[in-house]
Amino acid sequence: MLCEQPVHYELRRSRRRTIGFVIDQRGLRVTAPRWVPLAEIERALQEKARWILRKLVEWRAHEARRERVAIRWRHGATLRYLGDTLVLSVEPCVRGVTREGTLLRVGLPPHAGEDQLRDRVQAWLQARAREVFAERIPLFAQRLGRSPSRWALSSARTRWGSCTPDGAIRLNWRLVHFPLEIVDYVIAHEFAHLRELNHGPRFWATVGELFPDFERARARLREFTDDMPVG
């Protein structure tokens, strides 16, 4: 009981020297040294009670929001593509995946499951992302006067892009869900790292040179991140 509220948690014993708390979509997990008695763990939970309850509420709200906007992989569902809304249409007579206006026609048999639909559409989205990035990257290379050593798609769940010290850039294919200005902001961000591998004043000045409206795009990306349904 924390602040008179029942809280379930998973206890893990380890070689660590202190008691640790992790709160995510699975709830509360407590990791403690093997030698620490349960009474001491309970005291630590009471000391962190308000923090634990606040984080649990935040995670429940986050998961509820994600569930509300998650893509439903079925005929008639919608998804975002470069800021537009597309309607999924499963049609056995169609070959592959084709876009016609706001309709995304997917060739699958009537008995196809959600996983097949998701895989087919995500493959199409990744191909489109590669095309969009291939068009935009040369523009920013020209502005910076420097090109990445190589670039590739990323499927990371927590990062929109990355740049290594040797100049390799990775861009998350899920950016293709967002308006083009957000795609450009992330590309500009990673290109700026070709000059400055940090987030200091000179880095942000470089981002501004490459994409003057970056602050608005960055703010929009932050707004989109939790509420945008992505595949």
Backbone as CSV, one residue per row, in Angstrom:
resi,resn,N_x,N_y,N_z,CA_x,CA_y,CA_z,C_x,C_y,C_z
1,MET,0.838,-1.184,0.000,0.000,0.000,0.000,0.887,1.254,0.000
2,LEU,0.708,2.086,-1.009,1.443,3.344,-1.079,0.442,4.488,-1.050
3,CYS,0.546,5.333,-0.039,-0.410,6.432,0.132,-1.841,5.892,0.067
4,GLU,-2.058,4.793,0.742,-3.368,4.145,0.846,-3.879,3.600,-0.492
5,GLN,-2.978,3.410,-1.442,-3.349,2.824,-2.736,-2.588,1.519,-2.938
6,PRO,-3.292,0.445,-3.338,-2.589,-0.818,-3.601,-1.757,-0.712,-4.881
7,VAL,-0.516,-1.129,-4.813,0.390,-1.086,-5.965,1.047,-2.453,-6.116
8,HIS,0.875,-3.051,-7.276,1.537,-4.319,-7.575,2.923,-4.023,-8.133
9,TYR,3.888,-4.841,-7.758,5.220,-4.657,-8.304,5.913,-6.012,-8.424
10,GLU,6.891,-6.043,-9.319,7.707,-7.239,-9.517,9.049,-7.015,-8.843
11,LEU,9.469,-7.958,-8.019,10.737,-7.848,-7.311,11.766,-8.769,-7.948
12,ARG,12.895,-8.174,-8.280,14.006,-8.939,-8.829,15.223,-8.797,-7.933
13,ARG,15.873,-9.901,-7.682,17.109,-9.891,-6.896,18.296,-9.904,-7.850
14,SER,19.331,-9.130,-7.503,20.497,-9.066,-8.373,21.751,-8.784,-7.550
15,ARG,22.854,-8.588,-8.260,24.120,-8.295,-7.596,24.326,-6.803,-7.368
16,ARG,23.375,-5.983,-7.798,23.541,-4.543,-7.622,23.629,-4.193,-6.139
17,ARG,24.165,-3.031,-5.832,24.415,-2.648,-4.445,23.291,-1.823,-3.837
18,THR,22.415,-1.293,-4.674,21.340,-0.447,-4.163,19.997,-0.923,-4.699
19,ILE,18.933,-0.372,-4.125,17.579,-0.694,-4.575,17.224,0.243,-5.731
20,GLY,16.730,-0.331,-6.811,16.378,0.462,-7.979,14.921,0.280,-8.370
21,PHE,14.357,1.328,-8.984,12.946,1.297,-9.401,12.855,1.595,-10.897
22,VAL,12.043,0.815,-11.602,11.780,1.047,-13.024,10.273,1.027,-13.231
23,ILE,9.759,2.069,-13.895,8.335,2.147,-14.194,8.172,2.311,-15.700
24,ASP,7.462,1.381,-16.315,7.194,1.457,-17.743,5.829,0.848,-18.011
25,GLN,5.590,0.442,-19.286,4.276,-0.066,-19.640,3.899,-1.336,-18.888
26,ARG,4.886,-2.005,-18.303,4.600,-3.229,-17.549,4.285,-2.955,-16.083
27,GLY,4.427,-1.712,-15.660,4.158,-1.372,-14.269,5.440,-1.095,-13.506
28,LEU,5.447,-1.423,-12.210,6.584,-1.147,-11.338,7.422,-2.401,-11.143
29,ARG,8.737,-2.245,-11.373,9.688,-3.308,-11.090,10.734,-2.788,-10.109
30,VAL,11.020,-3.589,-9.122,12.000,-3.229,-8.102,13.151,-4.227,-8.184
31,THR,14.367,-3.705,-8.288,15.557,-4.555,-8.287,16.352,-4.258,-7.032
32,ALA,16.682,-5.305,-6.292,17.365,-5.118,-5.008,18.456,-6.167,-4.828
33,PRO,19.497,-5.818,-4.051,20.547,-6.804,-3.757,19.956,-8.026,-3.053
34,ARG,20.573,-9.166,-3.254,20.064,-10.401,-2.664,20.045,-10.362,-1.140
35,TRP,20.948,-9.583,-0.558,21.065,-9.579,0.892,20.116,-8.603,1.582
36,VAL,19.429,-7.738,0.838,18.555,-6.730,1.441,17.237,-7.384,1.858
37,PRO,16.826,-7.274,3.121,15.568,-7.883,3.578,14.353,-7.180,2.974
38,LEU,13.246,-7.896,2.909,12.023,-7.361,2.319,11.537,-6.116,3.061
39,ALA,11.736,-6.076,4.375,11.286,-4.920,5.149,11.994,-3.646,4.689
40,GLU,13.267,-3.751,4.344,14.009,-2.574,3.873,13.518,-2.144,2.486
41,ILE,13.178,-3.126,1.667,12.631,-2.811,0.351,11.295,-2.087,0.496
42,GLU,10.470,-2.554,1.429,9.180,-1.911,1.679,9.360,-0.475,2.172
43,ARG,10.365,-0.241,3.010,10.637,1.120,3.477,11.052,2.018,2.316
44,ALA,11.880,1.480,1.421,12.308,2.256,0.258,11.108,2.597,-0.635
45,LEU,10.179,1.676,-0.764,8.973,1.931,-1.550,8.147,3.054,-0.925
46,GLN,8.031,3.042,0.385,7.272,4.092,1.067,7.927,5.458,0.890
47,GLU,9.253,5.480,0.920,9.966,6.747,0.742,9.767,7.321,-0.659
48,LYS,9.615,6.454,-1.633,9.446,6.890,-3.027,7.986,6.847,-3.467
49,ALA,7.067,6.734,-2.509,5.663,6.493,-2.829,5.073,7.525,-3.772
50,ARG,5.256,8.799,-3.472,4.653,9.849,-4.301,5.223,9.838,-5.713
51,TRP,6.520,9.649,-5.834,7.152,9.579,-7.151,6.630,8.379,-7.936
52,ILE,6.541,7.230,-7.269,6.061,6.009,-7.928,4.634,6.183,-8.427
53,LEU,3.765,6.706,-7.586,2.362,6.885,-7.980,2.231,7.877,-9.124
54,ARG,3.014,8.953,-9.083,2.956,9.942,-10.161,3.399,9.332,-11.489
55,LYS,4.477,8.566,-11.460,4.984,7.948,-12.685,4.030,6.886,-13.216
56,LEU,3.392,6.153,-12.332,2.422,5.147,-12.775,1.236,5.809,-13.471
57,VAL,0.786,6.918,-12.924,-0.329,7.655,-13.546,0.104,8.182,-14.912
58,GLU,1.315,8.712,-15.007,1.814,9.235,-16.284,1.887,8.128,-17.326
59,TRP,2.368,6.950,-16.930,2.479,5.854,-17.878,1.108,5.358,-18.323
60,ARG,0.155,5.280,-17.398,-1.192,4.838,-17.782,-1.812,5.814,-18.774
61,ALA,-1.617,7.111,-18.542,-2.153,8.118,-19.459,-1.475,8.009,-20.820
62,HIS,-0.158,7.786,-20.801,0.582,7.644,-22.053,0.095,6.432,-22.844
63,GLU,-0.068,5.293,-22.166,-0.508,4.082,-22.843,-1.935,4.224,-23.360
64,ALA,-2.787,4.889,-22.602,-4.167,5.103,-23.055,-4.190,5.966,-24.305
65,ARG,-3.327,6.992,-24.330,-3.250,7.869,-25.494,-2.723,7.116,-26.705
66,ARG,-1.697,6.294,-26.516,-1.148,5.509,-27.611,-2.163,4.503,-28.143
67,GLU,-2.902,3.894,-27.234,-3.920,2.930,-27.656,-5.007,3.618,-28.458
68,ARG,-5.345,4.826,-28.065,-6.418,5.559,-28.741,-6.054,5.896,-30.172
69,VAL,-4.789,6.173,-30.439,-4.386,6.605,-31.771,-3.638,5.523,-32.554
70,ALA,-3.502,4.332,-31.993,-2.769,3.271,-32.675,-3.457,2.885,-33.986
71,ILE,-2.645,2.492,-34.960,-3.192,2.050,-36.240,-3.916,0.727,-36.047
72,ARG,-5.126,0.630,-36.576,-5.878,-0.616,-36.570,-5.640,-1.286,-37.918
73,TRP,-4.970,-2.393,-37.916,-4.590,-3.035,-39.173,-5.758,-3.848,-39.719
74,ARG,-6.664,-3.132,-40.389,-7.833,-3.765,-40.985,-8.382,-2.870,-42.093
75,HIS,-9.229,-3.446,-42.918,-9.850,-2.714,-44.015,-10.626,-1.509,-43.465
76,GLY,-10.415,-0.350,-44.084,-11.116,0.854,-43.672,-10.411,1.668,-42.611
77,ALA,-9.311,1.132,-42.050,-8.561,1.885,-41.040,-7.777,3.008,-41.711
78,THR,-7.268,3.926,-40.910,-6.520,5.058,-41.444,-5.094,5.072,-40.906
79,LEU,-4.212,5.695,-41.674,-2.848,5.931,-41.219,-2.377,7.249,-41.820
80,ARG,-1.306,7.791,-41.250,-0.773,9.065,-41.714,0.408,8.823,-42.642
81,TYR,0.457,9.618,-43.722,1.550,9.529,-44.674,1.916,10.946,-45.111
82,LEU,3.113,11.381,-44.735,3.586,12.743,-45.009,2.554,13.786,-44.591
83,GLY,1.900,13.528,-43.462,0.937,14.473,-42.908,-0.472,14.290,-43.410
84,ASP,-0.676,13.512,-44.481,-2.019,13.254,-44.997,-2.590,12.000,-44.345
85,THR,-3.909,11.850,-44.439,-4.573,10.659,-43.914,-4.946,9.736,-45.069
86,LEU,-4.467,8.496,-45.005,-4.791,7.492,-46.011,-5.710,6.441,-45.411
87,VAL,-6.625,5.945,-46.230,-7.552,4.899,-45.804,-7.094,3.570,-46.395
88,LEU,-6.971,2.545,-45.554,-6.553,1.230,-46.017,-7.715,0.522,-46.698
89,SER,-7.445,-0.020,-47.863,-8.454,-0.771,-48.602,-7.857,-2.114,-49.008
90,VAL,-8.308,-3.189,-48.381,-7.814,-4.528,-48.686,-8.615,-5.078,-49.861
91,GLU,-7.908,-5.361,-50.963,-8.570,-5.777,-52.196,-7.836,-6.974,-52.801
92,PRO,-8.469,-8.134,-52.858,-7.811,-9.338,-53.389,-7.357,-9.195,-54.836
93,CYS,-8.014,-8.348,-55.628,-7.682,-8.229,-57.050,-6.503,-7.300,-57.316
94,VAL,-6.020,-6.608,-56.308,-4.920,-5.653,-56.469,-3.584,-6.363,-56.282
95,ARG,-2.587,-5.971,-57.071,-1.240,-6.518,-56.902,-0.388,-5.535,-56.111
96,GLY,0.213,-5.999,-55.032,1.066,-5.145,-54.227,0.282,-4.080,-53.469
97,VAL,0.891,-2.907,-53.335,0.285,-1.778,-52.636,0.350,-0.563,-53.549
98,THR,-0.776,0.076,-53.760,-0.808,1.278,-54.601,-1.615,2.364,-53.907
99,ARG,-1.171,3.593,-54.110,-1.902,4.733,-53.553,-2.694,5.422,-54.646
100,GLU,-3.963,5.674,-54.380,-4.814,6.438,-55.282,-5.497,7.528,-54.473
101,GLY,-4.928,8.721,-54.523,-5.464,9.818,-53.724,-5.313,9.519,-52.243
102,THR,-6.426,9.493,-51.541,-6.392,9.206,-50.104,-6.623,7.730,-49.811
103,LEU,-6.650,6.897,-50.842,-6.887,5.466,-50.684,-5.581,4.702,-50.867
104,LEU,-5.275,3.824,-49.918,-4.110,2.956,-50.040,-4.631,1.539,-50.278
105,ARG,-4.536,1.089,-51.520,-5.072,-0.201,-51.924,-4.020,-1.279,-51.701
106,VAL,-4.396,-2.307,-50.934,-3.459,-3.363,-50.549,-3.979,-4.697,-51.076
107,GLY,-3.166,-5.350,-51.891,-3.563,-6.634,-52.443,-3.303,-7.771,-51.478
108,LEU,-4.374,-8.279,-50.886,-4.290,-9.408,-49.970,-5.554,-10.253,-50.094
109,PRO,-5.474,-11.559,-49.843,-6.679,-12.389,-49.874,-7.608,-12.030,-48.723
110,PRO,-8.904,-12.328,-48.852,-9.874,-11.954,-47.818,-9.558,-12.505,-46.432
111,HIS,-8.895,-13.672,-46.390,-8.622,-14.303,-45.084,-7.316,-13.818,-44.453
112,ALA,-6.639,-12.873,-45.090,-5.363,-12.375,-44.561,-5.562,-11.752,-43.181
113,GLY,-4.593,-11.964,-42.299,-4.684,-11.445,-40.939,-4.077,-10.054,-40.794
114,GLU,-4.183,-9.513,-39.586,-3.656,-8.173,-39.314,-2.147,-8.107,-39.506
115,ASP,-1.444,-9.176,-39.128,0.018,-9.162,-39.266,0.436,-9.059,-40.726
116,GLN,-0.267,-9.765,-41.607,0.053,-9.690,-43.033,-0.190,-8.284,-43.581
117,LEU,-1.304,-7.692,-43.168,-1.606,-6.339,-43.622,-0.565,-5.361,-43.114
118,ARG,-0.218,-5.466,-41.833,0.789,-4.567,-41.264,2.118,-4.710,-41.987
119,ASP,2.564,-5.949,-42.207,3.857,-6.164,-42.856,3.859,-5.610,-44.278
120,ARG,2.761,-5.813,-45.010,2.694,-5.346,-46.391,2.715,-3.809,-46.447
121,VAL,1.940,-3.178,-45.566,1.884,-1.716,-45.583,3.195,-1.113,-45.069
122,GLN,3.772,-1.697,-44.046,5.034,-1.155,-43.536,6.152,-1.282,-44.559
123,ALA,6.151,-2.353,-45.337,7.145,-2.484,-46.399,6.972,-1.367,-47.422
124,TRP,5.722,-1.037,-47.741,5.446,0.064,-48.667,5.910,1.391,-48.070
125,LEU,5.626,1.623,-46.792,6.031,2.856,-46.130,7.550,2.986,-46.097
126,GLN,8.246,1.894,-45.829,9.703,1.949,-45.791,10.275,2.281,-47.165
127,ALA,9.672,1.715,-48.213,10.132,2.037,-49.571,9.903,3.512,-49.890
128,ARG,8.752,4.041,-49.467,8.470,5.465,-49.694,9.426,6.328,-48.874
129,ALA,9.716,5.912,-47.640,10.651,6.674,-46.803,12.012,6.752,-47.474
130,ARG,12.463,5.636,-48.035,13.761,5.634,-48.716,13.763,6.605,-49.894
131,GLU,12.643,6.643,-50.628,12.540,7.572,-51.756,12.580,9.030,-51.290
132,VAL,11.809,9.325,-50.232,11.763,10.695,-49.721,13.129,11.128,-49.207
133,PHE,13.794,10.273,-48.439,15.109,10.622,-47.907,16.117,10.808,-49.042
134,ALA,16.034,9.947,-50.050,16.970,10.048,-51.175,16.791,11.353,-51.933
135,GLU,15.582,11.904,-51.919,15.337,13.190,-52.563,15.818,14.358,-51.714
136,ARG,15.644,14.254,-50.384,15.942,15.384,-49.509,17.419,15.473,-49.127
137,ILE,18.078,14.352,-48.972,19.467,14.353,-48.497,20.394,15.161,-49.397
138,PRO,20.322,15.031,-50.735,21.221,15.857,-51.571,21.010,17.355,-51.388
139,LEU,19.785,17.779,-51.088,19.524,19.205,-50.873,20.297,19.721,-49.661
140,PHE,20.298,18.936,-48.585,20.996,19.374,-47.374,22.505,19.193,-47.513
141,ALA,22.916,18.216,-48.301,24.353,18.062,-48.567,24.885,19.280,-49.309
142,GLN,24.091,19.803,-50.234,24.490,20.990,-50.974,24.560,22.210,-50.064
143,ARG,23.581,22.332,-49.147,23.574,23.479,-48.231,24.761,23.443,-47.275
144,LEU,25.103,22.240,-46.798,26.203,22.120,-45.834,27.558,22.074,-46.526
145,GLY,27.558,21.655,-47.799,28.824,21.480,-48.496,29.527,20.219,-48.061
146,ARG,28.725,19.268,-47.578,29.300,18.019,-47.080,28.227,16.943,-47.104
147,SER,28.629,15.731,-47.467,27.682,14.621,-47.533,28.015,13.576,-46.468
148,PRO,27.034,12.809,-46.012,27.335,11.725,-45.070,28.156,10.642,-45.765
149,SER,28.931,9.912,-44.994,29.717,8.825,-45.574,28.792,7.747,-46.140
150,ARG,27.628,7.600,-45.520,26.579,6.699,-45.986,25.324,7.009,-45.187
151,TRP,24.196,6.542,-45.678,22.971,6.704,-44.904,22.116,5.458,-45.061
152,ALA,21.251,5.218,-44.073,20.411,4.021,-44.081,19.144,4.288,-43.283
153,LEU,18.175,3.415,-43.457,16.942,3.505,-42.685,17.164,2.929,-41.296
154,SER,16.413,3.459,-40.341,16.428,2.963,-38.970,15.014,2.566,-38.572
155,SER,14.917,1.579,-37.691,13.627,1.168,-37.142,13.567,1.413,-35.647
156,ALA,14.416,2.305,-35.148,14.480,2.569,-33.704,13.135,3.044,-33.181
157,ARG,12.832,2.688,-31.943,11.577,3.084,-31.315,11.675,4.391,-30.553
158,THR,12.876,4.831,-30.263,13.017,6.025,-29.409,13.822,7.144,-30.055
159,ARG,14.376,6.922,-31.248,15.205,7.958,-31.886,14.760,8.134,-33.330
160,TRP,14.654,9.407,-33.754,14.254,9.698,-35.124,15.444,9.685,-36.073
161,GLY,16.639,9.843,-35.541,17.811,9.813,-36.393,19.069,9.705,-35.562
162,SER,20.183,9.412,-36.232,21.464,9.339,-35.535,22.582,9.610,-36.530
163,CYS,23.723,10.033,-35.991,24.903,10.305,-36.805,26.126,9.811,-36.049
164,THR,26.937,8.992,-36.673,28.120,8.431,-36.033,29.332,9.326,-36.281
165,PRO,30.388,9.166,-35.490,31.589,9.994,-35.684,32.200,9.868,-37.078
166,ASP,31.977,8.741,-37.755,32.548,8.596,-39.100,31.618,9.140,-40.188
167,GLY,30.534,9.855,-39.773,29.688,10.530,-40.741,28.571,9.700,-41.335
168,ALA,28.225,8.579,-40.715,27.116,7.750,-41.190,25.819,8.209,-40.527
169,ILE,24.785,8.396,-41.335,23.494,8.875,-40.836,22.451,7.778,-40.973
170,ARG,21.634,7.640,-39.946,20.488,6.731,-39.982,19.228,7.548,-39.707
171,LEU,18.190,7.311,-40.500,16.931,8.040,-40.383,15.794,7.053,-40.183
172,ASN,14.958,7.327,-39.205,13.854,6.429,-38.875,12.810,6.449,-39.986
173,TRP,12.489,5.278,-40.532,11.528,5.227,-41.637,10.155,5.731,-41.215
174,ARG,9.843,5.696,-39.897,8.531,6.156,-39.434,8.344,7.656,-39.589
175,LEU,9.423,8.374,-39.902,9.281,9.799,-40.195,8.351,10.039,-41.378
176,VAL,8.174,9.024,-42.222,7.327,9.184,-43.397,5.866,9.416,-43.020
177,HIS,5.516,9.180,-41.764,4.162,9.496,-41.299,3.960,11.011,-41.169
178,PHE,5.045,11.754,-40.929,4.939,13.159,-40.572,4.984,14.086,-41.788
179,PRO,4.532,15.349,-41.612,4.668,16.332,-42.703,6.128,16.502,-43.111
180,LEU,6.346,16.937,-44.340,7.689,17.019,-44.894,8.591,17.965,-44.103
181,GLU,8.030,19.014,-43.505,8.874,19.944,-42.746,9.525,19.245,-41.552
182,ILE,8.846,18.265,-40.982,9.428,17.528,-39.858,10.516,16.586,-40.359
183,VAL,10.287,15.959,-41.507,11.334,15.131,-42.118,12.570,15.983,-42.364
184,ASP,12.372,17.171,-42.916,13.501,18.054,-43.205,14.220,18.483,-41.929
185,TYR,13.469,18.733,-40.870,14.110,19.125,-39.616,15.025,18.024,-39.095
186,VAL,14.538,16.779,-39.116,15.362,15.676,-38.609,16.597,15.482,-39.484
187,ILE,16.433,15.591,-40.797,17.593,15.471,-41.690,18.588,16.597,-41.402
188,ALA,18.090,17.824,-41.250,18.974,18.944,-40.936,19.692,18.722,-39.612
189,HIS,18.981,18.195,-38.641,19.558,17.907,-37.324,20.740,16.953,-37.455
190,GLU,20.544,15.865,-38.211,21.614,14.887,-38.344,22.757,15.420,-39.205
191,PHE,22.439,16.211,-40.225,23.495,16.809,-41.037,24.342,17.769,-40.212
192,ALA,23.723,18.492,-39.289,24.488,19.406,-38.435,25.510,18.648,-37.603
193,HIS,25.197,17.379,-37.288,26.152,16.568,-36.527,27.386,16.211,-37.353
194,LEU,27.303,16.332,-38.659,28.494,16.113,-39.478,29.548,17.176,-39.200
195,ARG,29.085,18.330,-38.714,29.989,19.422,-38.371,30.240,19.475,-36.863
196,GLU,29.199,19.237,-36.066,29.302,19.338,-34.609,28.662,18.106,-33.967
197,LEU,29.465,17.231,-33.367,28.928,16.029,-32.715,28.530,16.342,-31.277
198,ASN,27.663,17.322,-31.125,27.176,17.730,-29.814,25.898,18.519,-30.040
199,HIS,25.343,19.065,-28.972,24.149,19.909,-29.102,24.412,21.295,-28.525
200,GLY,25.604,21.787,-28.764,25.976,23.109,-28.275,25.476,24.214,-29.194
201,PRO,25.807,25.469,-28.867,25.346,26.622,-29.651,25.734,26.548,-31.122
202,ARG,26.952,26.082,-31.429,27.377,26.007,-32.827,26.577,24.947,-33.591
203,PHE,26.217,23.891,-32.876,25.377,22.871,-33.517,24.044,23.468,-33.933
204,TRP,23.349,24.145,-33.003,22.030,24.698,-33.318,22.124,25.822,-34.346
205,ALA,23.241,26.526,-34.353,23.438,27.534,-35.392,23.525,26.873,-36.763
206,THR,24.161,25.710,-36.820,24.255,24.974,-38.078,22.892,24.464,-38.514
207,VAL,22.109,23.966,-37.555,20.751,23.528,-37.881,19.969,24.694,-38.486
208,GLY,20.115,25.879,-37.875,19.422,27.063,-38.384,19.858,27.445,-39.788
209,GLU,21.138,27.261,-40.096,21.616,27.531,-41.450,20.980,26.583,-42.454
210,LEU,20.858,25.334,-42.073,20.332,24.313,-42.972,18.821,24.380,-43.112
211,PHE,18.153,24.733,-42.000,16.693,24.732,-41.983,16.221,25.843,-41.045
212,PRO,16.083,27.075,-41.563,15.795,28.240,-40.708,14.553,28.096,-39.833
213,ASP,13.550,27.345,-40.275,12.308,27.224,-39.513,12.330,26.007,-38.588
214,PHE,13.533,25.610,-38.148,13.654,24.361,-37.406,12.937,24.387,-36.062
215,GLU,12.854,25.537,-35.394,12.240,25.583,-34.070,10.759,25.219,-34.133
216,ARG,10.069,25.704,-35.137,8.647,25.366,-35.285,8.483,23.885,-35.615
217,ALA,9.330,23.374,-36.494,9.250,21.958,-36.858,9.583,21.072,-35.661
218,ARG,10.571,21.491,-34.868,10.932,20.714,-33.680,9.779,20.680,-32.700
219,ALA,9.100,21.809,-32.516,7.950,21.855,-31.610,6.815,20.964,-32.117
220,ARG,6.586,20.970,-33.430,5.539,20.121,-34.006,5.874,18.645,-33.817
221,LEU,7.143,18.281,-33.965,7.546,16.890,-33.773,7.276,16.445,-32.348
222,ARG,7.560,17.328,-31.390,7.294,16.984,-29.994,5.812,16.798,-29.740
223,GLU,4.988,17.609,-30.394,3.540,17.466,-30.245,3.051,16.173,-30.875
224,PHE,3.617,15.832,-32.024,3.182,14.659,-32.758,3.578,13.359,-32.063
225,THR,4.733,13.340,-31.419,5.365,12.094,-30.991,4.433,11.183,-30.207
226,ASP,3.699,11.719,-29.232,2.833,10.872,-28.412,1.478,10.592,-29.082
227,ASP,1.017,11.490,-29.904,-0.347,11.357,-30.436,-0.418,10.903,-31.884
228,MET,0.702,10.790,-32.561,0.689,10.374,-33.959,0.626,8.862,-34.062
229,PRO,-0.384,8.311,-34.745,-0.415,6.860,-34.942,0.630,6.455,-35.956
230,VAL,1.593,5.648,-35.560,2.652,5.222,-36.463,2.704,3.707,-36.504
231,GLY,3.143,3.197,-37.656,3.191,1.747,-37.831,4.399,1.126,-37.171
